Amino acid sequence: MPLMGSLYIGSSGLQTSQNALNTTAHNLSNVDTTGYTRQQVQQSNRAYVTLSTDPKSISNKQTGLGVTYSRVKQVRDYFLDKTYRKESGRSMFYEVSTEVMEEVESQLGELNGEAFQTTMTDFWTAIQELSKDPSSSVTQGMLVQRAAEFVQRAGAVYSGLSSYQNNLNTQIKQNVDKINKYGSQLLTLNDQIRAIESGGIEHANDLRDARNQILDELSELTNMTFSEDRYGSVSVQIEGVDFVKDGTCYEIALKTDEATGFYTPFWPQDATYTVRADGTRDYNIDGAEVFDLSVEISSDLNTDIGGLKAMLLARGDHRANYTDLAEGKYDSVSQSVVMNIQGEFDQMIHNVVTKVNDILAKAAGVQTGDLELADGTKLENARYCTVDPDGYMRMEDGSPIQLFTKVTTDGYEKVSVKEADGSLKDYWVMKKEDPDSPESLYTIGNLQVNPALTKEPSKLGFRLADGSEDKETADALKAAFTEEAYTLNPNVQKKTTFVDYYTDLVSQVSNSGYVFRSIYENQVSTVEATQSAREQVIGVSTDEELSNMIKFQNAYNASSRYINVISEMLEHIISTLGV
C-alpha cells in the first residue's frame, strides 16, 4: 500500500474516533434530560481501491481506505414505544376514572363539613318523634324544619356533582386544545426533520427526541397509533381516524350543547353543517364524534385508553335525574360515573318526597279513578279529591296539603267534573309527572318544602274531625322509611329502605372506586415495567458511555500513532534518498 494512502487511513481513523467521542460526550451531557434518546455512532468501511484484476483469481486485489463515519442513529425499539404508549394511555384512563370516583365519594360523604347521611338520619328521627306525638306543634315544627334541611342538603350535594361536571367539561376543552397543539407541533417537527435529513447526510436526532416526547404525551390523552414514512415524517391516528397525515393536521373541533354547555369532540371533516344568518356553521355531528361512548369499556377491545375519553365518560352528556333510571334508558347513563350517581341520588330524593306526599294525600281523601271533565276530556287513573277547605289535611283553597312542592308548578290542578246527574263539580286533580316535561317532575332542582308549612307548621294538624290524633298517618310515615321497596338502578336486584338507600349508594361508589384504583395500580406497574425495558434501550448509561469514551480515545490515540509512524517513515525515506 502506498504510504500516502496509509496517511489517508490514519486520518479517517482520527475523524471517526473524534465523531464517536463527540457523540459519547453528547450522551453523557444529556443523561438527565427528559425524553433524550441514546445516540450511537455507526461506522463502516470506506470504498476499496482495486489494484489489479485477474480472471484466474477468485477475488480482485484490493486495498482499503480506512473507516468512515456512517451516521449517528437513535437507539430505539419501535415495539417497545408502541406498547408503552398504549399502556400509558390505558393507565391514564384509569387514573382519571379513579380521581373521578374519589371526587364523587367526597361529594356524597362530606360536603362543607357535613355528611348528607346525617341530614337523612335527622329527617328520619323527626318522623319517629312525630309518630309519638302527632298533634304536637313541636314535633310538627321539627318535621318541617328537618324536611327543609333535607331538601337544602340534597340540593347542595346535587349542585356539587353538577359543578364537578362543569369542571370536567373545562378539562375536556383544555385537553382538546392541547391535542390540537400537539398536532401542530408534530407538523412543524416533521418539516424540520425532513428538511435536515433529506440530504442523507445529517440526522435530526434532537428533533426526533422532541417529537417522540410529544407522541408520549399525546398517547396519555387518546388512543393513538403512529407510523413513520421513509422521509422521516410521522403520521398519527386518533381512534382510528387520521389526525396528522401528509402535511396536514385534522384538528378536533368542539360542539357546545346549548342546554348544558357540555362540549363534544368531533371531526369537522366528517360532519355536515348549515350556515347560520351570522355566517357561523351549525354542525350536525352524528357519526362524526371522536369517541363512541356507547361501546363497552374493555381492555380486550382497547376501549379503555386515553384520559380524554375517561373524562367524557365520567361527565356524561347531561345532568341526570331519576327518569334516566327507567328501563330502556339506564344504559345511556350507566357508563357515566357522575350521571349514574346523579340519577340514583335524585331517585332517592324523589322516592322519599313522593312517598311522604302520597301518605298525606291519602289522609286528605285523595282517591284514584276515572274522571270526565266538563269539556268531555277523560282522565284515566286520575288521583283526585273534592274541593273542601274545611276538610282534613287541606289548604285554605281546599287542596290537599303537600309537605314537598314543586318550584315551577303546583302539585294539583282544579278541574270541573261532570257528575252522574249532569251537574258540574270542582275537584282537585294531582298533576302527573311527565319525563318530557321537567317542570312537572319532583326532582332535586325543582323541589322545595311547602312555603305555607314553613311559615305555619301547625297547618299539618294531625288531628281528625272528632278531635283525636291521627296516629295512623303518623305511623304510615314512620313505616315508609323502613319498607324495603327500592332499588338503586334496574341492574340491582336488592331492595332497600330509605334509611339504607344512601348507605348502599355510597358503598356502590366506594366499591367502584376500589375497582378502578386496583386496575390503575396494576396498570402503573405495567407501565413502569414497560418504561424500564424501554429505558434499557434508549436510556444513557454513564458506565457504558465512559467505557465507550475510553475505547474511542484509544482508537483516536492509535490512529494518531499510526499517522506518526507513517510520517516518520516518509521522513526517513526522504532523508535517505537525499531529496
C-alpha positions as CSV (number, residue, x, y, z in Angstrom):
1,M,0.0,0.0,0.0
2,P,1.3,3.5,-0.8
3,L,2.4,5.4,2.2
4,M,0.2,8.4,1.2
5,G,-2.7,6.0,1.2
6,S,-1.7,4.9,4.7
7,L,-1.9,8.5,5.8
8,Y,-5.5,8.6,4.5
9,I,-6.3,5.6,6.5
10,G,-4.9,7.2,9.7
11,S,-6.8,10.4,9.0
12,S,-10.1,8.5,8.6
13,G,-9.5,6.8,12.0
14,L,-8.9,10.2,13.6
15,Q,-12.0,11.7,12.2
16,T,-14.2,8.8,13.0
17,S,-12.9,8.5,16.5
18,Q,-13.4,12.2,17.1
19,N,-17.0,12.0,16.0
20,A,-17.6,9.0,18.2
21,L,-16.1,10.9,21.2
22,N,-18.4,13.9,20.4
23,T,-21.4,11.6,20.3
24,T,-20.4,10.0,23.6
25,A,-19.9,13.4,25.2
26,H,-23.4,14.4,23.9
27,N,-24.9,11.3,25.5
28,L,-23.2,12.0,28.9
29,S,-24.3,15.6,28.9
30,N,-28.0,14.6,28.4
31,V,-28.0,11.7,30.9
32,D,-30.7,13.5,32.9
33,T,-32.6,15.1,30.0
34,T,-36.3,14.1,29.8
35,G,-37.1,12.4,26.5
36,Y,-33.5,12.1,25.4
37,T,-32.7,9.0,23.3
38,R,-29.2,7.5,23.5
39,Q,-27.3,8.0,20.3
40,Q,-24.9,5.6,18.7
41,V,-22.2,6.1,16.1
42,Q,-22.3,3.7,13.1
43,Q,-19.0,3.0,11.4
44,S,-18.4,1.4,8.0
45,N,-15.6,0.7,5.7
46,R,-14.6,3.2,3.1
47,A,-14.6,2.2,-0.5
48,Y,-11.9,-0.2,-1.5
49,V,-9.3,0.6,-4.2
50,T,-8.9,-2.1,-6.8
51,L,-5.2,-2.7,-7.5
52,S,-5.5,-5.4,-10.1
53,T,-7.9,-7.9,-11.6
54,D,-7.1,-11.4,-12.6
55,P,-9.7,-13.6,-14.3
56,K,-8.0,-16.7,-12.8
57,S,-8.3,-15.4,-9.2
58,I,-11.4,-15.8,-7.1
59,S,-11.2,-12.1,-6.0
60,N,-9.6,-8.9,-7.1
61,K,-6.6,-7.4,-5.4
62,Q,-7.9,-4.5,-3.3
63,T,-6.7,-2.2,-0.6
64,G,-8.9,-0.5,2.0
65,L,-9.0,3.3,2.6
66,G,-9.9,3.0,6.3
67,V,-13.1,3.6,8.3
68,T,-15.8,6.1,7.7
69,Y,-18.3,7.8,10.0
70,S,-21.6,6.5,8.6
71,R,-24.3,8.1,10.8
72,V,-25.4,8.7,14.3
73,K,-28.6,6.8,15.0
74,Q,-31.1,6.8,17.8
75,V,-31.2,3.6,19.8
76,R,-35.0,2.9,20.0
77,D,-37.3,-0.1,19.8
78,Y,-40.5,0.6,17.8
79,F,-42.4,-2.2,19.5
80,L,-41.5,-1.0,23.0
81,D,-42.6,2.5,22.0
82,K,-45.9,1.2,20.7
83,T,-46.5,-0.9,23.8
84,Y,-45.5,1.9,26.2
85,R,-47.8,4.4,24.6
86,K,-50.8,2.1,24.6
87,E,-50.3,1.1,28.2
88,S,-49.6,4.7,29.2
89,G,-53.0,5.7,27.6
90,R,-54.7,2.9,29.5
91,S,-53.1,3.9,32.7
92,M,-54.3,7.5,32.3
93,F,-57.8,6.3,31.6
94,Y,-58.0,4.5,34.9
95,E,-56.1,7.3,36.7
96,V,-58.8,9.8,35.6
97,S,-61.6,7.3,36.5
98,T,-60.1,6.8,40.0
99,E,-59.8,10.5,40.6
100,V,-63.5,11.0,39.5
101,M,-64.7,8.3,41.9
102,E,-62.7,9.8,44.7
103,E,-64.3,13.2,44.0
104,V,-67.8,11.8,43.8
105,E,-67.2,9.9,47.0
106,S,-66.1,13.1,48.6
107,Q,-69.3,14.9,47.3
108,L,-71.5,12.2,48.8
109,G,-69.7,11.6,52.0
110,E,-68.7,15.1,53.1
111,L,-69.7,18.5,51.7
112,N,-68.9,21.7,53.6
113,G,-68.1,19.6,56.7
114,E,-71.5,17.9,56.9
115,A,-72.3,14.5,55.7
116,F,-75.7,14.0,53.9
117,Q,-76.2,10.8,55.9
118,T,-76.6,13.0,59.0
119,T,-79.3,15.0,57.4
120,M,-81.1,11.9,56.3
121,T,-80.9,10.5,59.8
122,D,-82.2,13.7,61.3
123,F,-85.2,13.7,59.0
124,W,-86.0,10.1,59.9
125,T,-85.6,10.9,63.6
126,A,-88.1,13.8,63.2
127,I,-90.7,11.4,61.7
128,Q,-90.1,9.0,64.5
129,E,-90.7,11.7,67.1
130,L,-93.8,12.8,65.2
131,S,-95.3,9.3,65.4
132,K,-95.0,9.5,69.2
133,D,-96.9,12.8,69.5
134,P,-98.5,13.7,66.1
135,S,-100.6,16.7,67.3
136,S,-97.7,18.4,69.0
137,S,-96.7,21.7,67.4
138,V,-93.1,21.0,68.4
139,T,-92.9,17.7,66.6
140,Q,-94.7,19.2,63.6
141,G,-92.3,22.1,63.5
142,M,-89.3,19.8,63.8
143,L,-90.6,17.7,60.9
144,V,-90.9,20.7,58.6
145,Q,-87.5,22.0,59.7
146,R,-85.8,18.7,59.1
147,A,-87.6,18.4,55.8
148,A,-86.3,21.8,54.7
149,E,-82.7,20.8,55.7
150,F,-83.2,17.5,53.8
151,V,-84.1,19.4,50.6
152,Q,-81.4,22.0,51.1
153,R,-78.6,19.4,51.7
154,A,-79.9,17.3,48.8
155,G,-79.7,20.4,46.6
156,A,-76.1,21.0,47.8
157,V,-74.9,17.5,47.0
158,Y,-76.5,17.6,43.6
159,S,-75.1,21.0,42.9
160,G,-71.7,19.7,43.9
161,L,-72.0,16.9,41.4
162,S,-73.1,19.3,38.7
163,S,-70.2,21.7,39.4
164,Y,-67.9,18.8,39.1
165,Q,-69.4,18.0,35.7
166,N,-68.6,21.6,34.7
167,N,-65.1,21.1,36.0
168,L,-64.7,18.0,33.8
169,N,-66.1,19.9,30.9
170,T,-63.5,22.6,31.3
171,Q,-60.7,20.0,31.4
172,I,-62.1,18.4,28.3
173,K,-61.8,21.6,26.3
174,Q,-58.3,22.2,27.7
175,N,-57.2,18.7,26.7
176,V,-58.7,19.0,23.2
177,D,-56.8,22.3,22.8
178,K,-53.7,20.5,24.0
179,I,-54.2,17.7,21.5
180,N,-54.6,20.2,18.6
181,K,-51.4,22.0,19.8
182,Y,-49.5,18.7,19.7
183,G,-50.7,18.1,16.2
184,S,-49.4,21.5,15.1
185,Q,-46.1,20.8,16.7
186,L,-45.8,17.4,15.1
187,L,-46.3,19.0,11.7
188,T,-43.6,21.6,12.4
189,L,-41.2,18.9,13.6
190,N,-42.0,16.7,10.6
191,D,-41.0,19.5,8.3
192,Q,-37.8,20.3,10.2
193,I,-36.7,16.7,10.3
194,R,-37.4,16.1,6.7
195,A,-35.5,19.2,5.7
196,I,-32.4,18.2,7.7
197,E,-32.4,14.5,6.7
198,S,-33.4,14.9,3.0
199,G,-29.7,15.2,2.0
200,G,-29.0,11.8,3.5
201,I,-26.0,13.2,5.5
202,E,-27.3,14.7,8.7
203,H,-29.7,13.2,11.2
204,A,-32.1,15.4,13.3
205,N,-31.9,13.2,16.4
206,D,-32.6,16.0,18.9
207,L,-35.7,17.0,16.9
208,R,-36.8,13.4,16.8
209,D,-36.5,13.3,20.6
210,A,-38.8,16.3,20.8
211,R,-41.3,14.6,18.5
212,N,-41.2,11.3,20.5
213,Q,-41.8,13.2,23.7
214,I,-44.9,14.8,22.1
215,L,-46.1,11.3,21.0
216,D,-45.6,10.0,24.5
217,E,-47.8,12.9,25.9
218,L,-50.4,12.5,23.2
219,S,-50.7,8.8,24.0
220,E,-51.8,9.6,27.5
221,L,-54.8,11.6,26.3
222,T,-56.1,9.4,23.4
223,N,-56.0,6.0,21.8
224,M,-53.4,6.9,19.1
225,T,-51.4,4.9,16.6
226,F,-48.4,6.2,14.7
227,S,-46.1,5.3,11.8
228,E,-43.1,6.9,10.1
229,D,-42.6,7.1,6.3
230,R,-39.3,6.8,4.5
231,Y,-38.9,10.5,4.5
232,G,-38.9,10.7,8.3
233,S,-42.4,12.1,8.7
234,V,-44.7,10.7,11.3
235,S,-48.4,10.1,10.7
236,V,-50.8,9.8,13.7
237,Q,-54.3,8.4,14.0
238,I,-56.7,9.0,16.9
239,E,-59.4,6.5,17.5
240,G,-58.6,5.1,14.0
241,V,-59.1,8.5,12.3
242,D,-56.3,10.4,10.6
243,F,-55.1,13.2,12.8
244,V,-51.7,14.1,11.3
245,K,-51.0,12.9,7.8
246,D,-49.4,14.2,4.6
247,G,-48.5,17.6,5.9
248,T,-52.0,18.3,7.4
249,C,-53.3,18.3,10.9
250,Y,-57.0,17.5,11.1
251,E,-57.8,19.3,14.3
252,I,-60.5,18.2,16.7
253,A,-63.5,20.6,17.0
254,L,-65.9,21.0,19.8
255,K,-69.7,21.3,19.6
256,T,-71.3,23.0,22.6
257,D,-74.7,21.8,23.8
258,E,-76.9,24.8,24.2
259,A,-78.8,23.4,27.3
260,T,-75.8,22.2,29.4
261,G,-72.8,23.9,27.8
262,F,-71.1,20.5,27.5
263,Y,-68.5,20.0,24.8
264,T,-68.5,17.1,22.4
265,P,-65.3,16.5,20.4
266,F,-65.9,15.8,16.7
267,W,-64.1,15.6,13.3
268,P,-65.2,18.6,11.2
269,Q,-64.2,16.8,8.0
270,D,-66.7,14.0,8.8
271,A,-69.6,16.3,9.9
272,T,-72.2,18.1,7.9
273,Y,-73.3,21.7,8.6
274,T,-75.6,24.5,7.7
275,V,-74.6,28.2,7.7
276,R,-76.5,30.5,10.1
277,A,-77.5,34.0,9.3
278,D,-74.5,35.4,11.1
279,G,-72.2,33.3,8.9
280,T,-71.3,30.7,11.6
281,R,-71.6,27.0,11.0
282,D,-74.1,24.8,12.7
283,Y,-72.6,21.3,12.7
284,N,-74.5,18.1,12.6
285,I,-72.0,15.7,14.3
286,D,-73.9,12.5,14.1
287,G,-71.4,9.9,13.1
288,A,-68.5,12.4,13.4
289,E,-67.9,12.1,17.1
290,V,-64.3,11.4,18.0
291,F,-65.3,8.9,20.7
292,D,-68.0,6.3,20.6
293,L,-69.1,6.3,24.2
294,S,-71.8,3.6,23.7
295,V,-69.2,0.9,23.2
296,E,-68.4,-1.4,26.2
297,I,-65.3,-0.4,28.1
298,S,-62.9,-3.3,27.9
299,S,-59.2,-3.9,27.8
300,D,-59.7,-6.7,25.3
301,L,-61.4,-4.3,22.9
302,N,-58.8,-1.5,23.7
303,T,-61.7,0.8,24.5
304,D,-60.2,1.9,27.9
305,I,-57.4,4.0,26.6
306,G,-56.9,7.8,27.0
307,G,-57.6,10.3,29.7
308,L,-59.8,12.4,27.5
309,K,-62.2,9.6,26.9
310,A,-62.4,8.8,30.6
311,M,-63.3,12.5,31.3
312,L,-66.1,12.4,28.7
313,L,-67.5,9.1,30.1
314,A,-67.4,10.4,33.6
315,R,-69.1,13.7,32.8
316,G,-71.8,12.3,30.6
317,D,-73.9,14.3,28.2
318,H,-76.5,15.9,30.5
319,R,-77.4,16.3,34.2
320,A,-79.3,13.1,35.1
321,N,-82.3,12.7,37.3
322,Y,-84.5,9.8,38.4
323,T,-86.2,9.5,35.0
324,D,-82.9,8.3,33.5
325,L,-83.0,5.2,35.5
326,A,-86.1,3.9,33.8
327,E,-86.0,0.6,31.9
328,G,-84.6,1.2,28.5
329,K,-83.0,4.5,29.4
330,Y,-80.5,3.4,32.0
331,D,-77.9,2.0,29.6
332,S,-77.4,5.6,28.3
333,V,-76.2,6.8,31.7
334,S,-74.8,3.6,33.3
335,Q,-71.2,4.2,32.0
336,S,-71.1,7.8,33.2
337,V,-70.0,7.9,36.9
338,V,-71.4,11.3,37.6
339,M,-74.7,10.8,35.7
340,N,-75.2,7.4,37.3
341,I,-74.8,8.9,40.8
342,Q,-76.9,11.9,39.9
343,G,-79.7,9.7,38.8
344,E,-79.6,7.3,41.8
345,F,-79.3,10.2,44.3
346,D,-82.2,12.1,42.6
347,Q,-84.2,8.9,42.6
348,M,-83.8,8.5,46.4
349,I,-85.0,12.1,47.0
350,H,-87.9,11.6,44.6
351,N,-89.0,8.4,46.3
352,V,-88.9,10.0,49.8
353,V,-90.7,13.1,48.6
354,T,-93.5,11.4,46.7
355,K,-94.0,8.7,49.4
356,V,-94.4,11.3,52.1
357,N,-96.8,13.4,49.9
358,D,-98.8,10.3,49.0
359,I,-99.3,9.4,52.6
360,L,-100.6,12.9,53.4
361,A,-102.7,12.8,50.2
362,K,-104.4,9.6,51.4
363,A,-105.2,11.2,54.7
364,A,-106.7,14.2,52.8
365,G,-109.0,11.8,51.0
366,V,-107.3,11.6,47.6
367,Q,-108.5,8.6,45.6
368,T,-107.8,7.0,42.3
369,G,-110.3,6.6,39.5
370,D,-111.5,7.8,36.1
371,L,-113.0,11.3,35.6
372,E,-114.8,13.0,32.8
373,L,-114.2,16.8,32.7
374,A,-116.8,19.3,31.7
375,D,-115.3,19.7,28.3
376,G,-115.6,16.0,27.6
377,T,-111.9,15.1,28.3
378,K,-111.5,11.8,30.1
379,L,-108.8,11.2,32.7
380,E,-107.9,7.6,33.4
381,N,-106.4,6.5,36.7
382,A,-106.5,10.1,38.0
383,R,-105.7,10.9,41.6
384,Y,-108.3,13.4,42.8
385,C,-110.4,14.7,45.7
386,T,-113.2,17.1,46.2
387,V,-112.6,20.8,47.0
388,D,-113.1,21.0,50.8
389,P,-111.4,24.0,52.5
390,D,-112.7,22.7,55.9
391,G,-111.5,19.1,55.2
392,Y,-108.7,17.3,57.0
393,M,-105.1,17.9,55.7
394,R,-106.4,20.7,53.4
395,M,-105.1,24.1,52.5
396,E,-107.3,27.2,52.5
397,D,-108.2,26.6,48.9
398,G,-109.4,23.1,49.7
399,S,-106.4,21.4,48.0
400,P,-104.6,18.5,49.8
401,I,-101.6,19.5,51.9
402,Q,-98.2,18.6,50.5
403,L,-95.1,18.6,52.6
404,F,-92.9,18.9,49.5
405,T,-93.9,21.0,46.5
406,K,-92.5,21.8,43.0
407,V,-90.9,25.1,42.4
408,T,-92.1,25.6,38.9
409,T,-95.7,24.4,39.1
410,D,-98.4,23.3,41.6
411,G,-99.0,19.7,42.5
412,Y,-102.7,19.8,42.0
413,E,-105.0,21.4,39.3
414,K,-108.6,22.4,39.9
415,V,-110.9,21.0,37.3
416,S,-114.7,21.0,36.7
417,V,-116.1,17.4,36.5
418,K,-119.4,16.3,35.1
419,E,-121.3,14.3,37.7
420,A,-123.6,11.4,37.0
421,D,-126.7,13.6,37.3
422,G,-125.2,16.0,34.8
423,S,-124.2,18.7,37.3
424,L,-120.7,20.1,37.5
425,K,-118.5,19.9,40.5
426,D,-115.0,21.1,41.2
427,Y,-112.2,18.7,42.0
428,W,-108.5,18.9,42.7
429,V,-106.6,16.5,40.4
430,M,-103.0,15.6,41.1
431,K,-100.7,16.6,38.1
432,K,-98.9,13.6,36.7
433,E,-95.2,13.6,36.3
434,D,-94.1,13.6,32.6
435,P,-90.4,12.8,31.8
436,D,-90.7,15.1,28.8
437,S,-91.8,18.0,30.9
438,P,-89.1,18.8,33.5
439,E,-91.3,21.3,35.3
440,S,-93.8,18.5,36.2
441,L,-91.2,16.4,38.0
442,Y,-90.3,16.1,41.6
443,T,-86.6,16.4,41.0
444,I,-84.0,17.9,43.3
445,G,-83.7,21.0,41.2
446,N,-87.5,21.5,41.2
447,L,-88.1,20.8,44.8
448,Q,-89.0,22.8,47.9
449,V,-90.8,22.4,51.3
450,N,-94.3,23.8,51.1
451,P,-93.8,27.6,51.9
452,A,-97.1,27.7,53.8
453,L,-95.9,24.9,56.1
454,T,-92.6,26.7,56.6
455,K,-94.5,29.7,57.9
456,E,-97.0,27.7,59.8
457,P,-96.1,24.1,60.5
458,S,-99.2,23.6,62.6
459,K,-101.3,23.5,59.4
460,L,-100.4,19.8,59.4
461,G,-102.6,19.4,62.4
462,F,-102.6,15.6,62.6
463,R,-105.9,15.9,64.4
464,L,-109.1,14.3,63.0
465,A,-112.5,15.8,62.8
466,D,-113.5,14.2,66.0
467,G,-110.5,15.8,67.8
468,S,-108.4,12.6,68.1
469,E,-104.8,12.3,67.0
470,D,-104.1,10.9,63.5
471,K,-101.8,8.2,64.7
472,E,-102.5,6.1,61.6
473,T,-101.0,8.7,59.2
474,A,-98.0,9.4,61.5
475,D,-97.3,5.7,61.8
476,A,-97.6,5.3,58.0
477,L,-94.9,8.0,57.6
478,K,-92.7,6.0,60.1
479,A,-93.3,2.7,58.3
480,A,-92.4,4.2,54.9
481,F,-88.8,4.7,56.0
482,T,-88.4,1.0,56.9
483,E,-90.2,-0.5,53.9
484,E,-87.8,-2.5,51.6
485,A,-89.2,-1.4,48.3
486,Y,-86.5,0.5,46.5
487,T,-83.5,-0.4,44.2
488,L,-80.5,1.7,43.2
489,N,-81.0,1.1,39.5
490,P,-82.6,-1.5,37.1
491,N,-79.4,-3.7,37.2
492,V,-79.6,-4.1,41.0
493,Q,-82.0,-6.7,42.4
494,K,-81.5,-6.0,46.1
495,K,-84.4,-3.9,47.6
496,T,-83.6,-1.5,50.3
497,T,-85.2,1.1,52.6
498,F,-84.9,4.8,52.6
499,V,-82.6,4.6,55.6
500,D,-80.3,2.2,53.9
501,Y,-80.6,3.5,50.3
502,Y,-78.0,6.2,50.8
503,T,-75.6,3.9,52.6
504,D,-75.9,1.4,49.7
505,L,-75.3,4.3,47.2
506,V,-72.1,5.4,49.0
507,S,-71.0,1.7,49.2
508,Q,-71.5,1.3,45.5
509,V,-69.3,4.3,44.8
510,S,-66.7,3.1,47.2
511,N,-66.6,-0.4,45.6
512,S,-66.4,1.0,42.1
513,G,-63.6,3.3,43.3
514,Y,-61.8,0.4,44.7
515,V,-62.1,-1.5,41.4
516,F,-60.8,1.5,39.4
517,R,-58.0,2.0,41.9
518,S,-56.9,-1.6,41.8
519,I,-56.8,-1.6,38.0
520,Y,-54.9,1.7,38.0
521,E,-52.3,0.4,40.4
522,N,-51.8,-2.7,38.3
523,Q,-51.6,-0.6,35.2
524,V,-49.0,1.6,36.8
525,S,-46.9,-1.5,37.4
526,T,-47.3,-2.5,33.8
527,V,-46.3,1.0,32.5
528,E,-43.3,1.1,34.9
529,A,-42.1,-2.3,33.6
530,T,-42.5,-1.3,30.0
531,Q,-40.8,2.0,30.6
532,S,-37.9,0.2,32.4
533,A,-37.5,-2.1,29.4
534,R,-37.6,1.0,27.1
535,E,-35.1,2.9,29.2
536,Q,-32.7,0.0,29.0
537,V,-32.7,0.6,25.2
538,I,-33.0,4.4,24.9
539,G,-31.5,5.5,28.3
540,V,-28.0,6.7,28.8
541,S,-25.8,4.5,31.0
542,T,-22.8,6.5,32.4
543,D,-20.8,3.4,32.8
544,E,-21.3,2.3,29.2
545,E,-20.6,5.7,27.9
546,L,-17.4,6.1,29.9
547,S,-16.3,2.7,28.6
548,N,-17.1,3.9,25.1
549,M,-15.1,7.1,25.7
550,I,-12.0,5.1,26.7
551,K,-12.5,2.8,23.7
552,F,-12.8,5.7,21.2
553,Q,-10.0,7.6,22.9
554,N,-7.7,4.6,22.5
555,A,-8.8,4.4,18.9
556,Y,-8.0,8.1,18.4
557,N,-4.6,7.6,20.0
558,A,-3.9,4.6,17.8
559,S,-4.8,6.5,14.7
560,S,-2.6,9.3,15.8
561,R,0.3,7.0,16.5
562,Y,-0.3,5.3,13.1
563,I,0.0,8.6,11.4
564,N,3.1,9.5,13.3
565,V,4.7,6.2,12.2
566,I,3.9,6.8,8.6
567,S,5.2,10.3,8.9
568,E,8.5,9.1,10.3
569,M,8.8,6.5,7.5
570,L,8.2,9.2,4.9
571,E,10.8,11.4,6.6
572,H,13.3,8.6,6.7
573,I,12.8,7.8,3.0
574,I,13.2,11.4,2.0
575,S,16.3,11.8,4.2
576,T,17.8,8.6,2.9
577,L,17.2,9.5,-0.7
578,G,18.6,12.9,-0.1
579,V,15.6,14.6,-1.7
